[in-house]
Amino acid sequence: MAAGASNFAKLLELARETSSEKRRELLRQVTDAFITPRAPPRAHLEADLFDEFVTTVAHDLEEAVRVELSEKISSVDLPVNRTARRLAMDSIAVARPVLEKSRALTERDLLEVINRKTQDHMLAVTRRSDIGEKISTALVEKGEDAVVASLLANNEARISRETFEKVAERAETSPILQAPLVKNRNVPLDVLNSVYLRVEVGLRAHIMERFQGVSPAELEAALEIGRTRVATAYGALPSDYAAAVDQVRILQNSGKLNGETLVRLIYEQRRTAFTLGLAHLVGTPFDLTHRIVSSNDLDALAMLCRGAGFPRPIFVTMCLVLDNKGYNVKQAEELGDLYELVPAIAAQRALKFWKVRIKSEGEQAA
């Protein structure tokens, strides 16, 4: 009882003290007395008393003192919610320790911080180990790209499918989000696949590794989600699309639509017919195939051809004609090596996602 009375006397002394140095020392003593990592049976009662009292005097303490208090509060699992909440709404220097680690802060407290405080405050929240879906959704809605990237880097954060989809949309025009999104181990496979064409080669390889590592059951579950969603078209159809449809239909009906014919269509400068024919043979939507061909994305083209089982020479010839850069023999061999580097199984799995993104190019034109 004497120790409890002594601690309470220190609280009163802290309230009356005006010297900053003495106040800091008193606060250190009070905090050590009331807030300890290994709490005795009465610790929760004393912590509650400490919480109520310190909250009322916190605004009078110097920032350096509040920073020290925040660091101590952040490391204990005791009922000091009022103090933690008060510190969380302070300057970022004061708030950072409790925002990153304190279990005294509730979900409601964190949402209030996200809605009212700065991007730096949100950045601190992203480093917590107990982030739920409501918090991650709010961080993506309110946070700038640096905040979202930090959230994605936290693999312990729970992020909903809808939030992952929003991040994927942002990542299409924000390179800073691409690597954290692709490397997050919780991102759904179909969402991961949706950014394949937007990311650089190294990240594409990472996506391919994910496809190689999934089980058939996981792949089918992801595909089922994809089947229920109809993707929107990337843009208007080419002006010669209708003529290309007729050309490809004739080739199909005569049994002449194959890799060699596609190469001939390129040589004849009939790119739309080539693209449409490739889309039919590979089984991907026209708009997606058109996007790959028009951008001369040879890495993505390799995945299309590899997934469809085209021979290496067909792929190399397509690249040589499409890119039109006057490749020499050595460079042509390098293109062939690129083709061989694409794992066939991973490419086939990725193609399955692309095939269900929209129903067909014919339905889009109807």
N, C-alpha and C positions, 0 to 999 in steps of 0.2 A: 504493500500500500504506500510505503514511504517513497518508493521509486516512482510510483504513479503520480504522487503529489509533486515530486520534484520535477517530473516531466511537464506537468501542467504549469508549474511556476515558470519554467523556461518559455512556454508558449506566451504567457502574460508578459514576460520580460521582452520577448521578441516584438510584441506589439508596441511596447513603450519605447524601445530603443530607436534613436535617430541616427547614430553613427553607422555608416555603411559597412565599415570593417567589422564592428562588433555585431552588427545585424547578420552579416554573412556567417560569422563564427557561431552565433546563436542558432541560426537556421541549420547549420551543419550538425550541431549538437542535437537539436530537436529532431531532425530527420533521422539521424543515427539511432536516437532513442525510440522513436515511434515506428519507423519504417525499417525493418530488417529482413533480409532474404530468408532467414530461418526464424519464422515467427513463433513466439510462445503462444500458449492458449488464449491469452487476453489480447493478442496483437490486433485482431480485427476490430475490437472495441476501441483500442487506442488509435488505430489507423483512422477510424471514422472520426474520432475527435480531432486528430491532426488535420484530416481532410477539410472539415468544416472551418477550422480556425485559419489554416494557411490560405484558403481560398479568399478569405476576407482581407488579408494583408498582402497578397501577392502583387497587387497593382502598385503597391508602394515600394517594392523591392527593386533594386537596380537590375539591369538586364543580365549582367554577369552572374548575379546571384540566382536569377530565375533559370538561367541556363544550367547551372549546377544542380538546382532543384529538379529540373526536368530530367537530367541524366540519371539521378537517383530514383526518381519516381518510375522511370521507364523500365527498370529492371526488377521490380517487385510485383508479386501477384496478391495485392491487398486492395480493399475497397477505398480507393482514393480517386473516385471518378470525378468529383467536382474540381479537384486540383488538376488532374490530368486534362480535363476539358478546358479549363482556364488557360493552361499552358499551351494546349493545341491551337488555341485561337490567337496566340501571341505572335511575335515576329518569328520568322523562320528559324533563326538561330536558337530561340527558346523552344519552339514547337517541334523541331526535327526529332529529338530523341523520343518523345512520347508518341509522335505520329508513326515512327518507324517500329517501335517495339512495345509500347504500353498496352497491356491487356485490360487496363481499367477503362479504356475508351470503348464505347458501344458502337454498333453499326450506325445508329442515329447520329452520334457525335461525329463520326467520320464523314457521313453524308453532309452534315452541316459545314464541316471544314471544306469539303469539295465545292460546295455551292457558294461559299462566302469568301474563301481565302485565295491565295495566289497559286500560280503554276508550281512554284517551289514547294508549297505545302502539299499539293497533289503528288508531286514527285516523291516526297517522303512517304506518303501513304502507299505508293506502289511497292515499296520495299517490305511491307508487312508480310508475315507468314500466314495470316488468317483472313485473307481477302476473299469475300464471298461474291456471288454474282451481282448483287445490287451495287456493291462498291465498284466492281470492275466496269459495270455498265455506266455508272455515273462518271468514272474517270475517263472513259472513252468519249462520252458526250461532252464533257467540260474541258478535258485536257487537250493540250497541243500535242504535236507529234512526239516530242521528247518524253512527255508523260506516258503516252500510249506505248512507246518503244520500251520504256522501263517496266511497264506493267507486263508486256509480253515476255520480257526477260525473266520474270518471276514465275517459274513453273509451278509454284505452290498456289498461285492465285487461281481461283475458280472463275472461269469465263464462259458465259453462255454461248450457244451456237449463234444466236442472233447478233451478239456482240462481235464474235469472230467474223461474221459476214460483213458487218459494218467496217471492221478494221481492214478486211481484204479489199473492200471498195476504196478505202483511203489509200491503201498500199499501192494501188495501181498508178497513182500520181505522186506518191511520197516514198522515195527510195529509202528514207531513214527507217521506215516501218517494215520493209521487205525482209531483211535478214532476221530480225526478232520474230516476225510472224512465221516464217518458214522453219525456224529452229525451235519454236515452241512445241513441246512434245504433246500438248493437249489439243492442238488445232485439228478439227475434223478433216478427214482425207479429201472429201470433195471440195471443201473450202481451200485447202492447200493446193489442190489441182487447179482451182480457178485462177490462181495468180501465176501459174507456170510461165505463161507467155510474157509476163511483165518483168520477170526477175532476170538477173544476170546468170551466166552459165554456171558459176560455182553453186549458186542456190538451186538451180535446176537439178544439179547432180544430187543435192541433198534431198530434194523431193523424190527423185528416182529411188534413192535409198529407202525412203519411207514406204514406197510402193512395193519394193522387194521384201520388206520385212513384215508386211501385214498378212494375216491368215485369210483364207478364202471366206470365212464367215464375216470377218471385219470388212473385207472388200465388198461383199454382197450387201451388208447393212448400209454402208456408205452409198452404194449405187442405188439402193432403194430410196434413200433420201433424195438423191439427185433426180430420180424418175418423177418425184412428186412436184418438182419445180421446173418451170419453163423459163429458160433464159431469154433475155431480150436480144434482139439483133444488134450488131455493132454499128451498122450504118446502112445506107441505101444500096440496092443491088446495082451492079455495073450496067451501063446502057445496052451492052450486047448480051445480057444475061439470057433473054428469051431465045436468041439465036443459038447460044451455047447449049441450052437445054435440048433443042432439036438435034444438034450435032451429037451430043452425048447419047441421046436416046437411040439414034440410028446405030451408033457404035455398039451400044448394049444389045440391041435387038439382033445385030449381026454377029455377036460374040467376039467383037474385035476390041473391046475396051480392056486394055492391059497396059503394063508398064512401057512397052515399046511404043504403043500408040500415044501415050502421054508425052513421051519425048518428042515424037513427031509433031504433036500439037504445039509444043514450045517452039520448035524450029520454025513453024509456020506462023508464029506470032499470034496464036490464038490462046492467049493467056486465060481468058475467062473459061473457055472450053476445057483447057488443061486443068484449071482449078476445080471446076465442076466434076470432071472425070476423076481426078484424084480424090475428091470428097466422096464420090460414089464407091470407089475401090477401097478406100480406107474406112469408110463408114462414119465420117465426121460431118458436122453441119457445114454448109457452103461458106457461111460468113466467117466461121473460125478458120477454115482452110484458106479462104481469100486473104484473111489478115496475115497468115503466115507467109503466103506466097508473095503478097504485095510488099511486105517488109523485108524480103530476102532473108528471113530468119532460118538459116541453114541448120542450126541446132534443133529447132522445133521440127523442121522438115525431116531431119534424120529420125526423130522420134516417130513421126507419122509413118514414114516408109518402113522403119524397123518393126513397128507394131503390126503393119500389114504384111510383113514378110517379103518385101521387095528385095531382089538381088542387089548386092553392092554396086555393080556397074550401072544399074538403072539410077540409083541415087546419085552417084558421082556425075553421070551425064546430066541429070536434072540440074544439079548445082552449077555445073559448067555453063549451061545455056541460060539458066535463070539469072545468075549473078553477072554474067557477061563482063568479066574482068580480065579475060585473056590468061587464064590459069595455065601454068606449064605442067609438065608431067609430074614433077615432084609435088606441086601443090594439089594436083588431082589425087595423088596417093594419100596426101594428108587428109583430104576430104573423106576418102575411103576409110582411113584410120578413125576419123571422127565417127563415122557410121558404126564401125565395129565396137566403139566404146559404149554405145547406147545398149544397155541390157535389154534383150528382147522381151523377157517376161515383164520387166518393169514398164517398158513401153506399151505392151499390150494392156496392162492394167490401167495405165494412164489414159489410153484410148477409150477404154470402157466409160470413163467419166465424161470424156468429151462427147461420146456418142449419145449420152442421155441428157445433155445440157439443153437441147431443144429438140423438137420432134423431127423435123426435116426441113431442108431449104424449100421444098415444094410447098409445105404448109405455110411457111412464112410469106411466100409470094402470093398465096391464094387470097 
